[in-house]
């Protein structure tokens, strides 16, 4: 195992935390290094509900910036587009990955290939 493993960043809505856990395991078992969201055990309201609207906005901007840095060091991203849902932050991450010429995979496309 001297080959460098592929680094994949998981992108998608944090409301799909169970899919982040599942995708992390699947990708890890494929021998990939997986970068994911910082916290997948609570909803945004549970974590940030005490913040003012301005504080929440600043925190969200910092987290979005950090996730894009994960994309920068990745070879590819896996978009967790559960039920076709892609939110604004995820759209920004996809655009960023495209601008960096990263490979972009979609969970929905991989699920369809397995179903066929």
PyMOL CGO cylinders between C-alpha atoms (Angstrom):
from pymol import cmd
from pymol.cgo import CYLINDER

trace = [
    CYLINDER, 0.00, 0.00, 0.00, 2.46, 2.60, -1.13, 0.3, 1, 1, 1, 1, 1, 1,
    CYLINDER, 2.46, 2.60, -1.13, -0.04, 4.46, -3.31, 0.3, 1, 1, 1, 1, 1, 1,
    CYLINDER, -0.04, 4.46, -3.31, -1.38, 7.75, -1.94, 0.3, 1, 1, 1, 1, 1, 1,
    CYLINDER, -1.38, 7.75, -1.94, -5.05, 7.37, -0.96, 0.3, 1, 1, 1, 1, 1, 1,
    CYLINDER, -5.05, 7.37, -0.96, -7.69, 9.57, -2.54, 0.3, 1, 1, 1, 1, 1, 1,
    CYLINDER, -7.69, 9.57, -2.54, -8.97, 12.35, -0.28, 0.3, 1, 1, 1, 1, 1, 1,
    CYLINDER, -8.97, 12.35, -0.28, -12.72, 12.98, -0.52, 0.3, 1, 1, 1, 1, 1, 1,
    CYLINDER, -12.72, 12.98, -0.52, -14.72, 15.76, 1.11, 0.3, 1, 1, 1, 1, 1, 1,
    CYLINDER, -14.72, 15.76, 1.11, -18.37, 15.05, 1.87, 0.3, 1, 1, 1, 1, 1, 1,
    CYLINDER, -18.37, 15.05, 1.87, -20.70, 17.93, 0.99, 0.3, 1, 1, 1, 1, 1, 1,
    CYLINDER, -20.70, 17.93, 0.99, -24.39, 18.28, 1.74, 0.3, 1, 1, 1, 1, 1, 1,
    CYLINDER, -24.39, 18.28, 1.74, -26.94, 19.53, 4.20, 0.3, 1, 1, 1, 1, 1, 1,
    CYLINDER, -26.94, 19.53, 4.20, -26.15, 18.85, 7.84, 0.3, 1, 1, 1, 1, 1, 1,
    CYLINDER, -26.15, 18.85, 7.84, -29.77, 17.76, 8.26, 0.3, 1, 1, 1, 1, 1, 1,
    CYLINDER, -29.77, 17.76, 8.26, -28.69, 14.51, 6.59, 0.3, 1, 1, 1, 1, 1, 1,
    CYLINDER, -28.69, 14.51, 6.59, -26.30, 13.59, 9.39, 0.3, 1, 1, 1, 1, 1, 1,
    CYLINDER, -26.30, 13.59, 9.39, -27.05, 9.86, 9.10, 0.3, 1, 1, 1, 1, 1, 1,
    CYLINDER, -27.05, 9.86, 9.10, -26.02, 9.93, 5.44, 0.3, 1, 1, 1, 1, 1, 1,
    CYLINDER, -26.02, 9.93, 5.44, -22.76, 11.67, 6.38, 0.3, 1, 1, 1, 1, 1, 1,
    CYLINDER, -22.76, 11.67, 6.38, -22.00, 8.82, 8.80, 0.3, 1, 1, 1, 1, 1, 1,
    CYLINDER, -22.00, 8.82, 8.80, -22.89, 6.15, 6.20, 0.3, 1, 1, 1, 1, 1, 1,
    CYLINDER, -22.89, 6.15, 6.20, -20.93, 7.83, 3.40, 0.3, 1, 1, 1, 1, 1, 1,
    CYLINDER, -20.93, 7.83, 3.40, -17.93, 8.29, 5.69, 0.3, 1, 1, 1, 1, 1, 1,
    CYLINDER, -17.93, 8.29, 5.69, -17.86, 4.57, 6.42, 0.3, 1, 1, 1, 1, 1, 1,
    CYLINDER, -17.86, 4.57, 6.42, -18.38, 3.53, 2.76, 0.3, 1, 1, 1, 1, 1, 1,
    CYLINDER, -18.38, 3.53, 2.76, -15.64, 5.84, 1.51, 0.3, 1, 1, 1, 1, 1, 1,
    CYLINDER, -15.64, 5.84, 1.51, -13.25, 4.83, 4.29, 0.3, 1, 1, 1, 1, 1, 1,
    CYLINDER, -13.25, 4.83, 4.29, -13.78, 1.15, 3.48, 0.3, 1, 1, 1, 1, 1, 1,
    CYLINDER, -13.78, 1.15, 3.48, -12.87, 1.99, -0.13, 0.3, 1, 1, 1, 1, 1, 1,
    CYLINDER, -12.87, 1.99, -0.13, -9.50, 3.15, 1.23, 0.3, 1, 1, 1, 1, 1, 1,
    CYLINDER, -9.50, 3.15, 1.23, -10.13, 6.88, 0.98, 0.3, 1, 1, 1, 1, 1, 1,
    CYLINDER, -10.13, 6.88, 0.98, -9.30, 9.62, 3.45, 0.3, 1, 1, 1, 1, 1, 1,
    CYLINDER, -9.30, 9.62, 3.45, -12.63, 11.28, 4.29, 0.3, 1, 1, 1, 1, 1, 1,
    CYLINDER, -12.63, 11.28, 4.29, -13.10, 14.91, 5.28, 0.3, 1, 1, 1, 1, 1, 1,
    CYLINDER, -13.10, 14.91, 5.28, -16.54, 15.78, 6.57, 0.3, 1, 1, 1, 1, 1, 1,
    CYLINDER, -16.54, 15.78, 6.57, -18.58, 18.29, 8.51, 0.3, 1, 1, 1, 1, 1, 1,
    CYLINDER, -18.58, 18.29, 8.51, -17.25, 19.39, 11.87, 0.3, 1, 1, 1, 1, 1, 1,
    CYLINDER, -17.25, 19.39, 11.87, -20.19, 18.20, 13.94, 0.3, 1, 1, 1, 1, 1, 1,
    CYLINDER, -20.19, 18.20, 13.94, -22.83, 15.70, 12.95, 0.3, 1, 1, 1, 1, 1, 1,
    CYLINDER, -22.83, 15.70, 12.95, -24.52, 14.96, 16.24, 0.3, 1, 1, 1, 1, 1, 1,
    CYLINDER, -24.52, 14.96, 16.24, -26.85, 17.95, 16.58, 0.3, 1, 1, 1, 1, 1, 1,
    CYLINDER, -26.85, 17.95, 16.58, -28.96, 20.24, 14.45, 0.3, 1, 1, 1, 1, 1, 1,
    CYLINDER, -28.96, 20.24, 14.45, -27.86, 23.79, 13.65, 0.3, 1, 1, 1, 1, 1, 1,
    CYLINDER, -27.86, 23.79, 13.65, -30.47, 25.05, 16.13, 0.3, 1, 1, 1, 1, 1, 1,
    CYLINDER, -30.47, 25.05, 16.13, -29.05, 22.84, 18.89, 0.3, 1, 1, 1, 1, 1, 1,
    CYLINDER, -29.05, 22.84, 18.89, -25.54, 24.15, 18.30, 0.3, 1, 1, 1, 1, 1, 1,
    CYLINDER, -25.54, 24.15, 18.30, -26.15, 27.75, 17.23, 0.3, 1, 1, 1, 1, 1, 1,
    CYLINDER, -26.15, 27.75, 17.23, -29.65, 28.55, 18.54, 0.3, 1, 1, 1, 1, 1, 1,
    CYLINDER, -29.65, 28.55, 18.54, -28.26, 30.77, 21.28, 0.3, 1, 1, 1, 1, 1, 1,
    CYLINDER, -28.26, 30.77, 21.28, -26.46, 33.07, 18.80, 0.3, 1, 1, 1, 1, 1, 1,
    CYLINDER, -26.46, 33.07, 18.80, -27.84, 36.32, 17.50, 0.3, 1, 1, 1, 1, 1, 1,
    CYLINDER, -27.84, 36.32, 17.50, -28.64, 36.43, 13.79, 0.3, 1, 1, 1, 1, 1, 1,
    CYLINDER, -28.64, 36.43, 13.79, -25.43, 38.39, 13.15, 0.3, 1, 1, 1, 1, 1, 1,
    CYLINDER, -25.43, 38.39, 13.15, -23.29, 35.97, 15.20, 0.3, 1, 1, 1, 1, 1, 1,
    CYLINDER, -23.29, 35.97, 15.20, -24.88, 33.00, 13.42, 0.3, 1, 1, 1, 1, 1, 1,
    CYLINDER, -24.88, 33.00, 13.42, -24.16, 34.56, 10.03, 0.3, 1, 1, 1, 1, 1, 1,
    CYLINDER, -24.16, 34.56, 10.03, -20.49, 35.12, 10.95, 0.3, 1, 1, 1, 1, 1, 1,
    CYLINDER, -20.49, 35.12, 10.95, -20.15, 31.58, 12.30, 0.3, 1, 1, 1, 1, 1, 1,
    CYLINDER, -20.15, 31.58, 12.30, -21.77, 30.11, 9.19, 0.3, 1, 1, 1, 1, 1, 1,
    CYLINDER, -21.77, 30.11, 9.19, -19.42, 32.10, 6.96, 0.3, 1, 1, 1, 1, 1, 1,
    CYLINDER, -19.42, 32.10, 6.96, -16.41, 30.78, 8.91, 0.3, 1, 1, 1, 1, 1, 1,
    CYLINDER, -16.41, 30.78, 8.91, -17.64, 27.20, 8.65, 0.3, 1, 1, 1, 1, 1, 1,
    CYLINDER, -17.64, 27.20, 8.65, -18.34, 27.57, 4.93, 0.3, 1, 1, 1, 1, 1, 1,
    CYLINDER, -18.34, 27.57, 4.93, -14.85, 29.00, 4.42, 0.3, 1, 1, 1, 1, 1, 1,
    CYLINDER, -14.85, 29.00, 4.42, -13.30, 26.11, 6.37, 0.3, 1, 1, 1, 1, 1, 1,
    CYLINDER, -13.30, 26.11, 6.37, -15.24, 23.50, 4.39, 0.3, 1, 1, 1, 1, 1, 1,
    CYLINDER, -15.24, 23.50, 4.39, -13.93, 25.03, 1.16, 0.3, 1, 1, 1, 1, 1, 1,
    CYLINDER, -13.93, 25.03, 1.16, -10.40, 24.66, 2.48, 0.3, 1, 1, 1, 1, 1, 1,
    CYLINDER, -10.40, 24.66, 2.48, -11.18, 20.96, 2.96, 0.3, 1, 1, 1, 1, 1, 1,
    CYLINDER, -11.18, 20.96, 2.96, -12.20, 20.88, -0.69, 0.3, 1, 1, 1, 1, 1, 1,
    CYLINDER, -12.20, 20.88, -0.69, -8.92, 22.58, -1.60, 0.3, 1, 1, 1, 1, 1, 1,
    CYLINDER, -8.92, 22.58, -1.60, -6.89, 19.71, -0.14, 0.3, 1, 1, 1, 1, 1, 1,
    CYLINDER, -6.89, 19.71, -0.14, -9.20, 17.01, -1.53, 0.3, 1, 1, 1, 1, 1, 1,
    CYLINDER, -9.20, 17.01, -1.53, -8.98, 15.10, -4.75, 0.3, 1, 1, 1, 1, 1, 1,
    CYLINDER, -8.98, 15.10, -4.75, -12.77, 14.93, -5.07, 0.3, 1, 1, 1, 1, 1, 1,
    CYLINDER, -12.77, 14.93, -5.07, -16.05, 15.74, -3.40, 0.3, 1, 1, 1, 1, 1, 1,
    CYLINDER, -16.05, 15.74, -3.40, -19.06, 13.52, -2.81, 0.3, 1, 1, 1, 1, 1, 1,
    CYLINDER, -19.06, 13.52, -2.81, -22.31, 15.50, -2.80, 0.3, 1, 1, 1, 1, 1, 1,
    CYLINDER, -22.31, 15.50, -2.80, -24.86, 13.93, -0.48, 0.3, 1, 1, 1, 1, 1, 1,
    CYLINDER, -24.86, 13.93, -0.48, -27.89, 15.03, -2.49, 0.3, 1, 1, 1, 1, 1, 1,
    CYLINDER, -27.89, 15.03, -2.49, -30.46, 13.08, -0.49, 0.3, 1, 1, 1, 1, 1, 1,
    CYLINDER, -30.46, 13.08, -0.49, -33.81, 13.10, -2.29, 0.3, 1, 1, 1, 1, 1, 1,
    CYLINDER, -33.81, 13.10, -2.29, -32.26, 15.51, -4.81, 0.3, 1, 1, 1, 1, 1, 1,
    CYLINDER, -32.26, 15.51, -4.81, -31.78, 18.24, -2.18, 0.3, 1, 1, 1, 1, 1, 1,
    CYLINDER, -31.78, 18.24, -2.18, -28.85, 20.62, -2.67, 0.3, 1, 1, 1, 1, 1, 1,
    CYLINDER, -28.85, 20.62, -2.67, -28.91, 23.74, -0.49, 0.3, 1, 1, 1, 1, 1, 1,
    CYLINDER, -28.91, 23.74, -0.49, -27.21, 27.08, -1.05, 0.3, 1, 1, 1, 1, 1, 1,
    CYLINDER, -27.21, 27.08, -1.05, -24.05, 26.24, 0.93, 0.3, 1, 1, 1, 1, 1, 1,
    CYLINDER, -24.05, 26.24, 0.93, -23.66, 22.96, -0.94, 0.3, 1, 1, 1, 1, 1, 1,
    CYLINDER, -23.66, 22.96, -0.94, -24.16, 24.76, -4.27, 0.3, 1, 1, 1, 1, 1, 1,
    CYLINDER, -24.16, 24.76, -4.27, -21.31, 27.07, -3.26, 0.3, 1, 1, 1, 1, 1, 1,
    CYLINDER, -21.31, 27.07, -3.26, -19.13, 24.08, -2.40, 0.3, 1, 1, 1, 1, 1, 1,
    CYLINDER, -19.13, 24.08, -2.40, -19.87, 22.47, -5.78, 0.3, 1, 1, 1, 1, 1, 1,
    CYLINDER, -19.87, 22.47, -5.78, -18.99, 25.72, -7.56, 0.3, 1, 1, 1, 1, 1, 1,
    CYLINDER, -18.99, 25.72, -7.56, -15.77, 25.92, -5.55, 0.3, 1, 1, 1, 1, 1, 1,
    CYLINDER, -15.77, 25.92, -5.55, -14.87, 22.32, -6.42, 0.3, 1, 1, 1, 1, 1, 1,
    CYLINDER, -14.87, 22.32, -6.42, -15.52, 23.04, -10.11, 0.3, 1, 1, 1, 1, 1, 1,
    CYLINDER, -15.52, 23.04, -10.11, -13.29, 26.14, -9.98, 0.3, 1, 1, 1, 1, 1, 1,
    CYLINDER, -13.29, 26.14, -9.98, -10.53, 23.96, -8.50, 0.3, 1, 1, 1, 1, 1, 1,
    CYLINDER, -10.53, 23.96, -8.50, -11.02, 21.23, -11.11, 0.3, 1, 1, 1, 1, 1, 1,
    CYLINDER, -11.02, 21.23, -11.11, -11.94, 18.65, -8.49, 0.3, 1, 1, 1, 1, 1, 1,
    CYLINDER, -11.94, 18.65, -8.49, -13.80, 15.46, -9.38, 0.3, 1, 1, 1, 1, 1, 1,
    CYLINDER, -13.80, 15.46, -9.38, -17.47, 15.78, -8.32, 0.3, 1, 1, 1, 1, 1, 1,
    CYLINDER, -17.47, 15.78, -8.32, -19.54, 12.74, -7.48, 0.3, 1, 1, 1, 1, 1, 1,
    CYLINDER, -19.54, 12.74, -7.48, -23.22, 12.68, -6.49, 0.3, 1, 1, 1, 1, 1, 1,
    CYLINDER, -23.22, 12.68, -6.49, -24.75, 10.19, -4.10, 0.3, 1, 1, 1, 1, 1, 1,
    CYLINDER, -24.75, 10.19, -4.10, -27.93, 10.04, -6.22, 0.3, 1, 1, 1, 1, 1, 1,
    CYLINDER, -27.93, 10.04, -6.22, -25.96, 8.98, -9.31, 0.3, 1, 1, 1, 1, 1, 1,
    CYLINDER, -25.96, 8.98, -9.31, -24.08, 6.30, -7.39, 0.3, 1, 1, 1, 1, 1, 1,
    CYLINDER, -24.08, 6.30, -7.39, -27.30, 5.01, -5.81, 0.3, 1, 1, 1, 1, 1, 1,
    CYLINDER, -27.30, 5.01, -5.81, -28.90, 4.72, -9.27, 0.3, 1, 1, 1, 1, 1, 1,
    CYLINDER, -28.90, 4.72, -9.27, -25.93, 2.71, -10.55, 0.3, 1, 1, 1, 1, 1, 1,
    CYLINDER, -25.93, 2.71, -10.55, -26.29, 0.26, -7.65, 0.3, 1, 1, 1, 1, 1, 1,
    CYLINDER, -26.29, 0.26, -7.65, -30.05, -0.06, -8.20, 0.3, 1, 1, 1, 1, 1, 1,
    CYLINDER, -30.05, -0.06, -8.20, -29.68, -0.99, -11.89, 0.3, 1, 1, 1, 1, 1, 1,
]
cmd.load_cgo(trace, "trace")
